[in-house]
């Protein structure tokens, strides 16, 4: 699981860097780089989706979900107990 999360973090850093490069190209009016940047972003999205699916499968085998509903419910429950104290 650690390897999956580390992989996702690395890919997200790469994605953000591509977005910065894209922004620079757009602000400088250099459209020639955009198709290559789009292809690279698409490749990273595919890899991110694969790792996300791996993380979700790992969590599911442990009875957890990859969404925030559990943590939101837990936070609401904790907040209610604190408020009533």
C-alpha positions in Angstrom: 0.0 0.0 0.0 2.8 2.4 0.8 4.3 1.8 -2.6 1.0 2.7 -4.2 0.6 5.9 -2.2 4.2 6.9 -2.9 3.6 6.2 -6.6 0.4 8.4 -6.6 2.3 11.2 -4.9 5.1 11.1 -7.4 2.7 11.0 -10.4 0.7 14.0 -8.9 4.0 16.0 -8.6 4.7 15.2 -12.2 1.2 16.2 -13.2 1.4 19.5 -11.4 4.7 20.2 -13.1 3.1 19.5 -16.5 0.3 21.9 -15.5 2.9 24.6 -14.7 4.6 24.0 -18.1 1.2 24.2 -19.8 0.4 27.4 -18.0 3.7 28.9 -19.0 3.1 27.9 -22.7 -0.3 29.4 -22.6 0.7 32.7 -21.0 3.6 33.0 -23.4 1.4 32.2 -26.4 3.4 29.1 -27.3 0.8 26.6 -28.5 3.3 24.3 -30.1 4.0 22.5 -26.8 0.4 21.9 -26.0 -0.3 18.7 -27.9 2.8 17.0 -26.3 1.8 18.3 -22.8 -1.7 17.0 -23.3 -0.4 13.5 -24.3 1.9 13.5 -21.2 -1.0 14.5 -18.9 -3.2 11.8 -20.4 -0.5 9.2 -19.7 -0.2 10.4 -16.1 -4.0 10.3 -15.6 -4.1 6.7 -16.9 -1.3 5.7 -14.4 -3.0 7.6 -11.6 -6.3 5.9 -12.3 -4.6 2.5 -12.2 -2.9 3.3 -8.8 -6.2 4.7 -7.5 -7.9 1.4 -8.4 -5.2 -0.5 -6.6 -5.6 1.6 -3.5 -9.4 1.2 -3.6 -9.1 -2.6 -3.9 -6.7 -2.7 -1.0 -9.1 -0.7 1.2 -12.1 -2.8 0.1 -10.4 -6.0 1.2 -10.2 -4.4 4.6 -13.8 -3.3 4.7 -13.0 0.3 4.0 -13.9 2.7 1.1 -11.7 5.1 -0.8 -14.2 7.9 -0.4 -14.5 10.3 2.5 -17.9 9.2 3.8 -16.4 7.2 6.7 -14.1 10.0 7.8 -16.9 12.5 7.5 -19.2 10.4 9.6 -16.4 9.8 12.2 -15.7 13.6 12.3 -19.4 14.4 12.7 -19.7 11.8 15.5 -16.7 13.2 17.3 -17.9 16.7 16.9 -21.3 15.9 18.3 -19.7 14.2 21.4 -17.5 17.2 22.0 -20.3 19.7 21.5 -22.5 17.8 24.1 -19.7 17.7 26.7 
